[in-house]
Amino acid sequence: MSIKGRGGTAFVPVFEWVKANADTLGEIALLVYATDGLGQFPKQSPPYPVLWLLSDDSTEVTELPFGTGVRIC
């Protein structure tokens, strides 16, 4: 498999969608995001836990502004 792109992910729209649909989603136990960790993050962390599944050649776990990062390969 060949991965293209790298670094242009806008994470904000996903968090905005979850916030806008919170009434119908109910309590959020966890948001899982598979990414290289390179992109635009929300300015504030959400009120629910976030698990970032990071590729082997992704940003460092310590550079994530919130949540828990785990390398998956």
N, C-alpha and C positions, 0 to 999 in steps of 0.2 A: 504494500500500500504506500502511496506517495502522499504526503501531507503538504498542502500549499497554504500560503497566507503567512501567519505568524505575526502576532502583535497588534492586530486591529480589532480585537473583540470589544464590543461595547457591552459590559456586564450590566449596566444601569437599567436597560429596558426590562430585563427579567425580574429584577427586584421591584421595579415600578409596577409590573403586571401583577406580581404576587400581592403587593400592597393594595392595588385597585380592586382585586378580586378576593380579598381577605374574607368578606362576608360569606361568600359562597364556598370558599375553600375550607373554612373552619380553622382549627388550631394547626399551625404549621409546626410539625415536629422536627423537620430537618430539610434543608435545601441542599441538594447534591449537584455540583457543577463540574463537569469534565472539561478541562481547559489546559492551555500552556501557561496560563496565569499572566499573560501579557495583554494589557488592554486598559480600558477605562472603568474604574471601580466607583461605586456610589460613595458619596462624601461621608455618609454615616452608616454604621453597621446596622443590620436589621435586628428586630427583636427576637429572632429565632436563630438556631445554630446553622452554620454553613460549613459544608465539607467540600473542599476543593480537591478534586482528583487531578493530579498533575502528571503530565508526561515526563519522561526521563530528561528531556532537554528543555525543560520549562524554567520559569523563574524560580528563585529560591523560596522555600517554604517561609522563611523569615521575612520575606518581602511582601507577603500578603497583608493587606491592611486589617483584615478581620477573618474570623473563622479558623478552621483547622485544615492544613494542607497535608496531603498524603501522595507520595509518588506511587504511580500504579505500574510503572515499567522501568 
